[in-house]
Amino acid sequence: MSSEKYEIVESVGKTIRNVTSFSSLAKHHPSSGQEKGRDYEVIDGHNEEIRKSKNGPTLIKKDFVLKVNGSIKGVEVPAPISGYVKTSINYGAVKIYDAPTGGRLIGQALHLDTKFKVKDGQYIEYGQPIGIQSGVGVAGKVTYAVHSHIELEKAQFEKYIADIVSGVIRPGVAPKGSSTGTAKNTSIEGYQFPFRKPDGQEYKNADEIYEVLQKETSGHYLLSAHGFWHGGIHISDKSAPQCVRETPVRCIGDGEVVAYRLNESHLTSEFVGSNDCASLKYSTSFCLVRHEYKSPKKKPAEGEKGGGQNCLTFYSLYMHLLPFKDYSAKEVDLKRKVKAINGGWPARSLPLGKEGSEVLGNIPTGTEFEVIKEEKSADGKYKFAYGRITKGSFSNKKIDDCVWFAIEENGEAIKNNKGSNRLQDIPPPERTTPGYWHGTVKATVTALRGLKVRGAPTGEKAGPQLAPQQVLCTGSTIEFDSAKIKWLTLEDGERYPMAECKFIPGDGAGLKGEGVLPPTFWCCVSDTGAKPFITRKGVVPTRFDSVVLTNTAIKAGEPIGYMGLYESPASAKGGVNSKHQVHVEIFSADSGLESFLKNPAGILDGRKYIIVSKGQKLASKGGSSEKPIFAEQTVPLEEKLIVALGQAKKIKDVQGKEWFEITTPGPEKKIAGYINKEKCEIVCQHDWERLGFTVVKENSQKADGFLDPEQMPKFFQELYKEVDSDGDSNITPGELQASLRDTSIRDKWSKLIGYHPTEWQAKSSEPKWEKLKVLLEDSPSLLKHEQGRIDDLVFWDEMAGSMQIALPSQVYHFHPIGFIANLKLDGPVAHDGLFTVADGKAAIKVIYEKYGKEMAIIVERMYRDETKHFRSGQYEHCGTGGMEAFGKPPYYGWDGSIFEAHPEYAPVGTWSAFENPGMSGQGGNKQVTDRKKVFVVLPSVLAGMEYKAAYINRYDGNWARWHSKDAATQANYKKHIEAIRARFVEELEAGE
């Protein structure tokens, strides 16, 4: 999370004053009185300038200035409300509507720089950056002083200012759980990888994660350095240094925190080596989350009421998290970071005066650097910094490149010719505290209409609202104990988290109306979901260094914590290995796991894969592109191949049989050959077992935690030999690290499900660790040290009573990245077979719910016209109609920006056929009869409908432009389309 906070100021007369709440904002143009041509209205006793729009709400106008680190330049303005965007260079306007077409104006920001950060038709979230604060006037020219002009309804305005002042909204960071406004939020929380990129963005796929994890030298899945089972992976500052301070480790999915342990400070252990002694820091902080996975329901066959689904209970564990006191600690070795706020001075290859020093280009405003070292010029006039670019680019220099630049001149900060500092120090980011800690919580009321003040509960029911209808204003601060939250039933019959609270006095806060607030009272303290009532400012924990049992809800992507410091002996002689790390583990004790792997519900949707069995022979392709001929190769496959269907090009031979072009895994993607569709198997992501996910367990009756390859199944022994590069029957961390760069080995290794004893249950005195005594018998000091660590880290038996069932000591372990990658529902989804009418109806439902009735009607009518009511051959093979390939892959001439924003909608190939007449002769394209036309194949019907919706929004609702740019032809097309019934939308409107 960004450490920077906005500061709000306003100019009233000759005075610059701070803004702390909506009520402290002056009237728009406070020195001008009531101006001609403007509308005013008395609102809550104050004369406010307003904007009235047809059928829209009354919006209040306000001016103020946003500052970040004392500067007003380059400041991003956060969206004041969620909705659909329409921009205009006139007055630098971003207008926000409650529907993509024909919507009401619900908010507006003016005077922004015209290089907007949002696009027309885009749905934006409350708090996300929409543009740079400027002073743009008519025709996009800067004619005013830099400031922000916002127009909102009063309740939303109160929330907006309160969220900015409190830090809920920060530069570049939208508030958690934001879903404000009347427009629908259609995003669905899925599963996420446990850490993100340095810029806070999610990794696109598992391959990106695996690439950075190649930097890890130890802590690999399944096998530890001593040969014991290892049920998770280590993510350290080698692969994710951003998780030390900038971005937290995150929860992989919605669930419930069932237990955690928070160290107050790092623990220390003393190690006496043969050469030296050391005091080593480490963390036993952890968080354990229970997840209840349910697959999408199987699409019911005709006449069925509903389909089944696959279910699995599993847990995610995050161990070695940062202790509490380090959240506010100032690390002495933290590198200085700076930002260019007045650019235009040179970056150099070496400091000025050194031989070979060259100008590499001028540093632009906004560029950020991490300073690695500093050095004075030969004449002592300048001090230069050698810095790594962390944001921005110039000339041929980009992020992670290093340059020299002047930071001081004659002992003072470097300035431009106007005397303004060129650089500004970037303060270290504040760490975000997790929401699951038990302790004293301070929170801001963010509910638009305030928060009801209630009396004590009666049984399972919330207490009544205190008279006379007491409500806390938006922006008020309350305090409560998170360990004493109760789930109580409110008047709507739903259960909500409630707590006894205290009011913390502040400007513009307190009760809305009459009454006296009691010293303590009860309120709803829900801070997640579509309608959060509060936003937590932070929590002061009250319990440390012991296991806390809880049942706190947590959402996918919420902070779990940061990497703790973990120091260990370098060898028996002494020395220290030091790094920040977190151990991430996913395990299950579900008795139905092995059945789950077989896809018992028979789900057919999701990502599709081609499986080519071991022993099959691929074919080579000859003939022509129009009449390909396939000949089987002589060498059979030595192992099973699994290829994503979306990555396999489909080709038909002269007999009309379909063939897939199969490529081998790896960075070069060398073509291996072709396989007849009839000789391969097509499965979906829910067919875990067929995709290679396999349980491995020792055949020995005595499972002691030590992985003995000779006691393992034959397939595991074969894979073990592949990893054991020197053939000594002992896999080292280095061998495992090197072998996992091979995508074929990695794919198989990451699909192994290890059934073995957890490393978090048995203390060092128990039989499980007898093997450790043998391994370290020549190093008694090291053995003693490791035994002490084991005893401090275990927690399994302390969780008794925290769960509905006791966890056994042996559980099923998944590779965290491989498991999440297969669980995720996003990404390209290839369609096998022909698209159906049912596929079209399902896609229209999504469009209807996301964009509204009008858009759904337009899209359905256009589809019906182009696809013979979802029954044409082109629709059945391509998922759309009217999308001819007229360019090169991957987008075949169509707008790539839509597909790049949503890769799951990107084309998966082409299909050729003679076209139908369509509207040839009625202004449409002339029918081609002498050759086949090539059409784009999409992965789903929804992909084609989303493309149409984006196109329509881009051209301000002029959907007829899809057919022709000629106005007369468009009019003819509109009459034709409007005569078509949108039957699917009619059924949705009727509730069917």
NUZA-928083 format. One record per residue (C-alpha): x negated, y, z. Coordinates in steps of 0.25 Angstrom, whole numbers, padded with zeros to 4 digits, always signed. Layout:
% residues N
XYZ;...
This chain:
% residues 992
+0000+0000+0000;-0005+0014-0003;-0011+0021+0009;-0007+0035+0003;+0006+0042+0007;+0014+0053+0001;+0014+0066+0007;+0026+0075+0004;+0026+0090+0004;+0034+0101-0002;+0033+0116-0005;+0043+0125+0002;+0040+0140-0001;+0025+0142+0002;+0025+0130+0012;+0020+0116+0009;+0027+0106+0019;+0027+0091+0022;+0039+0083+0018;+0043+0072+0029;+0057+0069+0025;+0068+0072+0015;+0074+0082+0024;+0061+0090+0025;+0061+0092+0010;+0065+0106+0006;+0076+0109-0005;+0072+0108-0019;+0066+0121-0023;+0067+0126-0009;+0063+0141-0012;+0073+0143-0023;+0087+0141-0017;+0097+0136-0026;+0093+0137-0040;+0102+0138-0053;+0105+0126-0061;+0102+0117-0049;+0112+0109-0040;+0112+0109-0025;+0120+0102-0014;+0120+0102+0001;+0115+0089+0006;+0115+0086+0021;+0115+0101+0023;+0104+0105+0014;+0105+0111+0000;+0098+0102-0010;+0096+0103-0025;+0102+0091-0031;+0103+0084-0044;+0117+0079-0048;+0118+0069-0060;+0129+0062-0066;+0134+0050-0058;+0121+0051-0050;+0118+0054-0035;+0115+0068-0030;+0099+0069-0030;+0092+0079-0021;+0080+0086-0027;+0067+0088-0019;+0053+0093-0022;+0041+0089-0014;+0026+0085-0017;+0020+0072-0014;+0006+0071-0010;-0004+0059-0009;-0017+0061-0001;-0014+0076-0001;-0013+0077-0016;-0001+0080-0025;-0008+0076-0038;-0005+0062-0044;+0005+0058-0034;+0015+0047-0038;+0029+0050-0035;+0037+0038-0029;+0050+0035-0035;+0061+0041-0026;+0071+0029-0029;+0072+0017-0037;+0079+0017-0051;+0077+0018-0066;+0068+0028-0072;+0070+0039-0083;+0058+0049-0084;+0057+0062-0091;+0045+0071-0094;+0054+0083-0091;+0051+0086-0077;+0043+0073-0075;+0056+0066-0071;+0058+0052-0066;+0073+0050-0065;+0078+0038-0058;+0091+0031-0061;+0099+0020-0055;+0101+0012-0068;+0092+0011-0080;+0103+0016-0090;+0114+0025-0086;+0110+0026-0071;+0111+0037-0061;+0100+0047-0058;+0096+0043-0043;+0082+0050-0042;+0072+0058-0049;+0058+0063-0048;+0053+0075-0056;+0040+0083-0060;+0032+0070-0061;+0020+0068-0071;+0026+0063-0084;+0017+0051-0084;+0028+0044-0076;+0025+0031-0068;+0038+0025-0072;+0045+0022-0086;+0059+0025-0090;+0069+0014-0087;+0060+0008-0076;+0066+0004-0063;+0058+0010-0052;+0057+0007-0037;+0058+0017-0026;+0044+0023-0022;+0036+0018-0035;+0028+0029-0042;+0036+0036-0053;+0026+0047-0057;+0016+0057-0053;+0020+0070-0045;+0019+0082-0054;+0025+0095-0059;+0031+0091-0072;+0042+0100-0078;+0049+0102-0092;+0043+0093-0103;+0033+0086-0094;+0025+0099-0091;+0019+0101-0077;+0026+0114-0073;+0028+0112-0058;+0019+0110-0046;+0016+0095-0043;+0028+0090-0034;+0039+0079-0034;+0053+0082-0037;+0063+0071-0032;+0078+0069-0033;+0085+0059-0025;+0098+0057-0017;+0096+0061-0002;+0095+0048+0004;+0085+0043-0006;+0077+0055-0005;+0076+0054+0011;+0071+0040+0009;+0061+0044-0002;+0055+0055+0006;+0055+0046+0019;+0048+0035+0011;+0037+0044+0006;+0034+0051+0019;+0034+0038+0027;+0025+0031+0017;+0035+0021+0012;+0032+0026-0001;+0018+0028-0004;+0010+0032-0017;+0011+0021-0026;+0019+0012-0016;+0034+0010-0016;+0041+0007-0003;+0043-0008+0001;+0056-0014-0003;+0060-0001-0011;+0073-0003-0019;+0080+0010-0017;+0090+0016-0027;+0102+0011-0033;+0095+0004-0045;+0093-0011-0043;+0080-0017-0039;+0079-0030-0046;+0065-0034-0042;+0064-0047-0036;+0054-0050-0025;+0046-0063-0030;+0033-0069-0025;+0020-0061-0025;+0006-0064-0024;+0000-0061-0011;-0009-0049-0015;-0008-0039-0026;-0018-0031-0034;-0026-0019-0028;-0015-0009-0034;-0004-0017-0027;+0001-0023-0040;+0005-0038-0040;-0004-0048-0048;+0004-0052-0060;+0001-0067-0059;-0007-0078-0052;-0019-0077-0062;-0022-0062-0058;-0022-0067-0043;-0031-0079-0047;-0041-0070-0054;-0043-0061-0041;-0043-0073-0032;-0055-0079-0040;-0063-0069-0031;-0060-0077-0019;-0072-0086-0015;-0064-0094-0004;-0050-0097+0002;-0045-0104-0011;-0033-0112-0011;-0032-0127-0006;-0047-0128-0002;-0055-0121+0009;-0070-0119+0010;-0071-0131+0020;-0062-0140+0011;-0050-0138+0019;-0036-0136+0013;-0034-0121+0011;-0019-0118+0009;-0021-0103+0004;-0030-0093-0003;-0038-0082+0002;-0037-0068-0004;-0048-0059+0000;-0054-0046-0003;-0062-0053-0014;-0049-0054-0022;-0039-0044-0016;-0047-0033-0009;-0035-0025-0010;-0028-0033+0001;-0038-0029+0011;-0032-0015+0012;-0024-0010+0000;-0014-0020-0003;-0008-0031+0007;-0007-0046+0005;+0008-0048+0002;+0019-0058+0004;+0021-0067-0007;+0036-0068-0007;+0048-0065+0001;+0048-0072+0014;+0048-0072+0029;+0035-0070+0038;+0036-0081+0048;+0023-0079+0056;+0011-0069+0056;-0001-0066+0064;-0007-0052+0064;-0021-0050+0070;-0023-0037+0077;-0037-0036+0073;-0047-0046+0065;-0051-0058+0074;-0065-0061+0076;-0073-0074+0077;-0088-0075+0081;-0097-0084+0072;-0110-0088+0077;-0118-0093+0065;-0132-0099+0065;-0138-0086+0060;-0129-0075+0065;-0116-0072+0072;-0103-0064+0067;-0090-0059+0072;-0080-0062+0061;-0067-0056+0059;-0054-0063+0053;-0039-0062+0053;-0029-0073+0057;-0017-0063+0053;-0007-0070+0044;+0007-0070+0039;+0016-0082+0036;+0028-0080+0027;+0039-0090+0024;+0045-0090+0010;+0058-0096+0005;+0056-0098-0010;+0068-0101-0019;+0067-0102-0034;+0076-0096-0044;+0089-0104-0045;+0090-0114-0056;+0099-0109-0067;+0112-0117-0066;+0116-0125-0078;+0130-0122-0084;+0141-0125-0074;+0132-0125-0062;+0133-0115-0051;+0119-0113-0047;+0105-0119-0048;+0096-0124-0037;+0082-0118-0033;+0069-0122-0028;+0066-0118-0013;+0053-0118-0005;+0049-0113+0008;+0034-0108+0009;+0025-0099+0017;+0015-0089+0013;+0003-0086+0023;-0006-0074+0023;-0018-0076+0033;-0030-0067+0037;-0022-0054+0036;-0027-0041+0041;-0026-0038+0056;-0017-0027+0061;-0028-0017+0065;-0034-0018+0052;-0022-0012+0045;-0026+0002+0050;-0041+0000+0051;-0051+0008+0043;-0061-0001+0036;-0075+0005+0037;-0079-0002+0024;-0066+0003+0016;-0071+0009+0003;-0068+0024+0000;-0057+0026-0011;-0055+0039-0019;-0045+0045-0029;-0048+0055-0040;-0038+0066-0037;-0044+0077-0046;-0051+0069-0057;-0060+0073-0069;-0074+0071-0064;-0084+0060-0069;-0086+0046-0066;-0100+0041-0068;-0108+0029-0070;-0118+0033-0059;-0119+0045-0050;-0123+0058-0057;-0138+0060-0058;-0141+0045-0059;-0147+0040-0072;-0136+0034-0081;-0125+0041-0074;-0114+0043-0084;-0100+0049-0084;-0090+0038-0086;-0077+0047-0087;-0070+0057-0078;-0062+0052-0066;-0047+0055-0068;-0038+0059-0056;-0031+0047-0049;-0044+0038-0051;-0047+0030-0038;-0060+0024-0033;-0066+0015-0023;-0079+0021-0019;-0090+0010-0018;-0102+0019-0015;-0106+0034-0015;-0119+0040-0020;-0125+0055-0021;-0129+0060-0034;-0144+0062-0036;-0143+0077-0033;-0134+0075-0021;-0124+0084-0027;-0113+0073-0029;-0109+0061-0021;-0104+0050-0031;-0095+0038-0028;-0096+0024-0035;-0081+0020-0035;-0073+0009-0041;-0060+0014-0048;-0048+0008-0041;-0037+0016-0049;-0037+0023-0062;-0047+0023-0074;-0055+0032-0083;-0064+0031-0095;-0067+0016-0096;-0067+0015-0081;-0056+0007-0074;-0052+0001-0060;-0063-0006-0053;-0074+0001-0062;-0084+0009-0054;-0089+0023-0057;-0097+0034-0050;-0090+0048-0047;-0093+0060-0039;-0086+0061-0025;-0094+0073-0019;-0101+0086-0024;-0110+0093-0014;-0105+0085-0003;-0090+0088-0005;-0079+0080-0012;-0080+0081-0027;-0070+0092-0033;-0065+0096-0046;-0067+0110-0052;-0055+0115-0044;-0061+0111-0031;-0051+0099-0029;-0056+0086-0024;-0058+0076-0035;-0057+0064-0025;-0048+0059-0014;-0050+0048-0004;-0040+0037-0004;-0037+0033+0010;-0037+0018+0013;-0023+0012+0011;-0015+0009+0023;-0012-0006+0025;+0003-0010+0024;+0007-0017+0037;+0016-0029+0034;+0030-0029+0038;+0030-0043+0045;+0022-0039+0057;+0030-0038+0071;+0028-0025+0078;+0033-0011+0079;+0038-0006+0065;+0039+0009+0061;+0049+0010+0049;+0055+0021+0040;+0070+0021+0037;+0071+0020+0022;+0086+0016+0020;+0092+0027+0011;+0104+0029+0021;+0095+0028+0033;+0096+0017+0044;+0107+0014+0053;+0104+0014+0068;+0111+0003+0075;+0113-0003+0089;+0108-0016+0095;+0112-0029+0088;+0123-0038+0093;+0118-0053+0090;+0115-0054+0075;+0122-0041+0071;+0116-0027+0070;+0121-0017+0080;+0130-0006+0075;+0126+0007+0070;+0124+0018+0081;+0134+0029+0081;+0136+0039+0075;+0132+0031+0063;+0117+0032+0066;+0107+0031+0054;+0092+0034+0054;+0088+0043+0042;+0079+0038+0031;+0065+0040+0034;+0067+0038+0049;+0056+0030+0057;+0060+0018+0066;+0052+0008+0074;+0055-0006+0078;+0049-0019+0082;+0048-0029+0070;+0048-0041+0079;+0062-0038+0084;+0069-0037+0071;+0082-0044+0071;+0090-0048+0058;+0104-0043+0061;+0117-0042+0053;+0122-0029+0048;+0136-0025+0044;+0134-0030+0029;+0132-0044+0035;+0117-0045+0031;+0106-0047+0041;+0095-0036+0042;+0082-0034+0051;+0086-0025+0062;+0077-0019+0074;+0078-0010+0086;+0072+0003+0082;+0066+0016+0087;+0067+0029+0079;+0054+0036+0077;+0056+0051+0075;+0052+0058+0063;+0055+0070+0053;+0068+0068+0046;+0072+0055+0053;+0082+0051+0063;+0097+0049+0062;+0105+0054+0050;+0117+0059+0058;+0121+0061+0072;+0118+0053+0084;+0106+0050+0093;+0096+0039+0090;+0094+0029+0101;+0080+0025+0106;+0082+0011+0099;+0091+0007+0089;+0093-0005+0078;+0091-0003+0063;+0089-0012+0051;+0074-0013+0048;+0074-0020+0035;+0063-0015+0026;+0063-0025+0014;+0073-0029+0004;+0081-0020-0006;+0086-0010+0005;+0076-0008+0016;+0080+0000+0028;+0066+0004+0033;+0052+0004+0028;+0041+0000+0038;+0030+0009+0041;+0022-0001+0048;+0022-0010+0060;+0013-0011+0073;+0012-0026+0076;+0014-0030+0090;+0008-0045+0090;-0006-0048+0085;-0015-0061+0084;-0003-0071+0086;+0007-0077+0077;+0020-0069+0075;+0032-0077+0071;+0042-0069+0063;+0053-0070+0052;+0050-0057+0045;+0055-0056+0030;+0044-0052+0020;+0045-0049+0005;+0036-0053-0006;+0025-0043-0008;+0026-0037+0006;+0013-0035+0014;+0007-0047+0022;-0005-0040+0026;-0020-0037+0021;-0032-0046+0021;-0039-0048+0034;-0054-0049+0036;-0059-0063+0037;-0074-0065+0041;-0080-0079+0041;-0094-0085+0043;-0102-0085+0031;-0109-0098+0035;-0113-0106+0047;-0125-0097+0048;-0117-0084+0049;-0113-0072+0041;-0099-0067+0038;-0090-0069+0026;-0080-0057+0027;-0068-0054+0018;-0053-0050+0019;-0044-0061+0015;-0030-0067+0017;-0026-0081+0016;-0013-0083+0008;-0006-0097+0009;+0007-0102+0004;+0012-0115+0010;+0025-0123+0011;+0030-0133+0021;+0043-0135+0013;+0046-0150+0012;+0053-0148-0001;+0040-0142-0008;+0036-0154-0016;+0051-0154-0022;+0050-0139-0024;+0038-0141-0033;+0047-0150-0042;+0057-0138-0045;+0069-0146-0039;+0079-0136-0043;+0075-0137-0058;+0072-0122-0060;+0069-0119-0075;+0067-0104-0074;+0054-0097-0072;+0041-0097-0078;+0039-0109-0088;+0027-0117-0090;+0023-0128-0100;+0016-0140-0095;+0008-0149-0104;+0005-0162-0098;-0009-0168-0097;-0012-0177-0109;-0004-0169-0118;-0010-0165-0131;-0009-0150-0136;-0008-0147-0151;-0015-0138-0160;-0008-0129-0170;-0009-0128-0185;-0001-0124-0196;+0004-0110-0198;+0010-0101-0188;+0024-0103-0195;+0022-0118-0195;+0013-0123-0184;+0008-0137-0184;+0004-0143-0170;-0006-0155-0169;-0009-0162-0156;-0023-0161-0151;-0030-0174-0147;-0035-0170-0133;-0024-0172-0122;-0023-0162-0111;-0032-0166-0099;-0022-0159-0089;-0008-0153-0088;-0006-0139-0094;+0003-0129-0088;+0006-0116-0097;+0016-0105-0094;+0026-0106-0105;+0026-0091-0107;+0011-0092-0111;+0013-0103-0121;+0017-0099-0135;+0028-0107-0142;+0027-0111-0156;+0036-0120-0165;+0031-0130-0175;+0037-0133-0189;+0046-0143-0183;+0051-0132-0173;+0045-0139-0161;+0039-0129-0150;+0025-0129-0146;+0018-0121-0135;+0004-0115-0136;-0003-0119-0124;-0015-0112-0118;-0025-0116-0108;-0026-0108-0095;-0037-0098-0093;-0042-0084-0097;-0044-0088-0111;-0031-0096-0113;-0037-0104-0124;-0026-0111-0132;-0026-0126-0130;-0015-0130-0139;+0000-0132-0141;+0010-0142-0135;+0024-0146-0140;+0035-0141-0131;+0040-0155-0131;+0027-0160-0125;+0026-0151-0113;+0034-0147-0101;+0040-0134-0098;+0042-0131-0083;+0045-0118-0075;+0038-0112-0063;+0047-0119-0053;+0041-0133-0058;+0030-0132-0048;+0026-0146-0048;+0026-0147-0064;+0017-0134-0064;+0007-0141-0056;+0010-0137-0041;+0006-0150-0034;+0005-0154-0019;-0008-0159-0015;-0010-0166-0001;-0021-0176+0004;-0018-0190+0003;-0024-0192+0017;-0015-0194+0029;-0024-0185+0037;-0023-0171+0031;-0033-0163+0039;-0034-0150+0031;-0046-0154+0024;-0044-0156+0009;-0050-0169+0005;-0050-0170-0010;-0051-0186-0010;-0037-0186-0003;-0030-0178-0013;-0022-0182-0025;-0030-0185-0038;-0025-0172-0045;-0031-0164-0034;-0044-0171-0034;-0045-0169-0049;-0043-0154-0047;-0053-0154-0035;-0063-0159-0044;-0061-0148-0054;-0063-0138-0043;-0075-0145-0038;-0085-0140-0048;-0098-0147-0042;-0091-0160-0040;-0095-0161-0025;-0081-0164-0020;-0081-0151-0012;-0074-0138-0018;-0081-0125-0013;-0074-0112-0013;-0083-0108-0025;-0078-0120-0033;-0064-0117-0030;-0065-0102-0033;-0072-0106-0047;-0062-0116-0051;-0050-0108-0048;-0055-0099-0059;-0051-0110-0069;-0036-0107-0071;-0033-0122-0074;-0039-0127-0060;-0033-0115-0053;-0019-0118-0058;-0020-0132-0053;-0026-0128-0040;-0016-0117-0037;-0005-0127-0039;-0009-0137-0028;+0000-0137-0016;-0009-0141-0004;-0002-0149+0006;-0011-0148+0018;-0012-0144+0033;-0011-0129+0035;-0024-0122+0040;-0016-0114+0049;-0011-0124+0059;-0022-0133+0065;-0032-0127+0075;-0047-0130+0073;-0046-0141+0084;-0036-0149+0076;-0039-0161+0067;-0037-0153+0054;-0050-0146+0056;-0059-0158+0060;-0065-0157+0046;-0070-0143+0049;-0078-0148+0060;-0085-0158+0051;-0088-0147+0040;-0094-0137+0050;-0100-0147+0060;-0114-0141+0057;-0109-0127+0059;-0102-0127+0073;-0101-0112+0074;-0094-0111+0061;-0085-0122+0065;-0082-0115+0078;-0079-0102+0071;-0070-0109+0060;-0062-0116+0071;-0059-0103+0078;-0054-0097+0066;-0045-0109+0063;-0039-0107+0077;-0036-0092+0075;-0030-0094+0061;-0020-0105+0064;-0006-0101+0066;+0003-0113+0062;+0007-0118+0075;+0011-0104+0080;+0022-0103+0071;+0031-0113+0078;+0045-0107+0078;+0043-0097+0067;+0049-0105+0056;+0061-0114+0054;+0052-0126+0052;+0038-0129+0057;+0027-0129+0047;+0019-0142+0046;+0004-0142+0047;+0004-0147+0032;+0010-0138+0022;+0010-0136+0006;+0001-0125+0002;+0002-0117-0011;-0009-0109-0019;-0003-0095-0016;-0005-0089-0029;-0001-0102-0037;+0012-0103-0029;+0016-0088-0030;+0013-0088-0045;+0022-0100-0048;+0033-0094-0038;+0034-0081-0044;+0045-0079-0054;+0039-0067-0062;+0030-0068-0074;+0033-0073-0088;+0044-0083-0088;+0044-0091-0101;+0058-0097-0106;+0058-0111-0111;+0068-0115-0121;+0079-0106-0126;+0085-0094-0119;+0100-0095-0116;+0112-0087-0114;+0111-0089-0099;+0097-0083-0100;+0103-0070-0106;+0114-0069-0095;+0103-0071-0084;+0095-0060-0090;+0106-0050-0092;+0109-0052-0077;+0095-0047-0074;+0097-0035-0083;+0110-0032-0077;+0105-0032-0063;+0092-0025-0066;+0097-0014-0076;+0112-0013-0074;+0124-0016-0082;+0122-0007-0094;+0108-0012-0097;+0113-0026-0096;+0124-0024-0106;+0115-0018-0116;+0105-0029-0115;+0115-0040-0115;+0122-0034-0128;+0108-0032-0135;+0104-0046-0131;+0118-0052-0136;+0116-0044-0149;+0102-0049-0152;+0104-0064-0147;+0118-0068-0152;+0123-0067-0138;+0110-0074-0132;+0111-0086-0142;+0102-0082-0153;+0090-0091-0156;+0081-0079-0154;+0087-0077-0140;+0086-0091-0137;+0071-0091-0140;+0067-0077-0137;+0076-0073-0125;+0079-0060-0133;+0084-0055-0146;+0078-0044-0155;+0064-0044-0150;+0056-0047-0163;+0041-0049-0161;+0034-0037-0169;+0021-0037-0162;+0010-0045-0156;+0011-0053-0143;+0012-0052-0131;+0024-0042-0134;+0026-0044-0149;+0028-0029-0151;+0038-0026-0140;+0035-0016-0128;+0024-0023-0120;+0026-0013-0108;+0039-0020-0104;+0033-0034-0104;+0020-0029-0097;+0029-0024-0086;+0036-0037-0085;+0027-0048-0091;+0038-0058-0087;+0046-0053-0099;+0034-0053-0109;+0036-0061-0123;+0032-0076-0123;+0031-0078-0138;+0039-0077-0151;+0050-0084-0158;+0052-0084-0173;+0066-0085-0181;+0074-0079-0192;+0082-0067-0186;+0097-0065-0187;+0103-0053-0194;+0106-0046-0181;+0110-0031-0184;+0102-0031-0198;+0110-0022-0207;+0116-0014-0194;+0103-0006-0191;+0095-0018-0186;+0083-0024-0191;+0084-0030-0204;+0085-0046-0203;+0073-0053-0208;+0076-0066-0216;+0064-0070-0222;+0055-0074-0210;+0057-0077-0195;+0055-0066-0185;+0047-0067-0173;+0054-0064-0160;+0048-0061-0146;+0051-0073-0135;+0053-0068-0121;+0052-0076-0108;+0066-0073-0104;+0079-0066-0109;+0077-0056-0097;+0064-0052-0103;+0071-0047-0116;+0082-0041-0108;+0072-0033-0099;+0065-0028-0112;+0078-0023-0118;+0081-0016-0104;+0067-0010-0104;+0069-0005-0118;+0083+0001-0116;+0078+0009-0103;+0066+0014-0111;+0075+0020-0121;+0084+0026-0111;+0095+0016-0113;+0095+0017-0128;+0096+0002-0131;+0100+0004-0145;+0086+0008-0148;+0082-0007-0147;+0089-0009-0160;+0085+0003-0168;+0079+0017-0166;+0089+0023-0176;+0101+0030-0169;+0112+0026-0179;+0107+0012-0178;+0107+0012-0163;+0122+0017-0163;+0126+0005-0172;+0118-0004-0163;+0125+0001-0150;+0139-0001-0156;+0135-0015-0160;+0129-0019-0146;+0140-0012-0138;+0150-0021-0144;+0143-0033-0138;+0148-0039-0124;+0138-0040-0113;+0145-0052-0107;+0134-0056-0097;+0135-0042-0091;+0150-0043-0091;+0148-0056-0083;+0139-0049-0073;+0148-0038-0071;+0159-0048-0068;+0150-0054-0058;+0149-0067-0066;
